[in-house]
Amino acid sequence: MKSDNELIAEFMSKKVRYAGTVLYLTDEDGYIDYVDGPGVYWPDRDWQQLMPVVEKIENLGISTKIECDGISTQVTIRQICVWENPSSKIEKVYKAVVEFIKWHNSQQK
């Protein structure tokens, strides 16, 4: 079974490859984009890596919404809604993105 980060990487057209326990993501030309290892950030912890995924979803014509009322945050992508507490805003967006990608992949089969 693929990890959530692998699902995101493939959705973003990255090739996933392992060297031992280290995960490398390469672009279409074979250049290394991301490495999953100690001290390396992934979309579940870095807005700069997560927001391009949200933008790609929006470019597919899918609506996204992040609502904050000062107490809680609700994230909706398509009809997938994530609002559980106490996770942070980035964790909610990440979870909604992953659930959308799983749904999207199921529609491609």
Secondary structure, 3 states (H helix, E strand, C coil): CCCHHHHHHHHCCCEEEEECCEEEEECCCCCEEEEECCCCCCCCCCHHHHHHHHHHHHHCCCCEEEEECCCCEEEEECCEEECCCCCCHHHHHHHHHHHHHHHHHHHHC
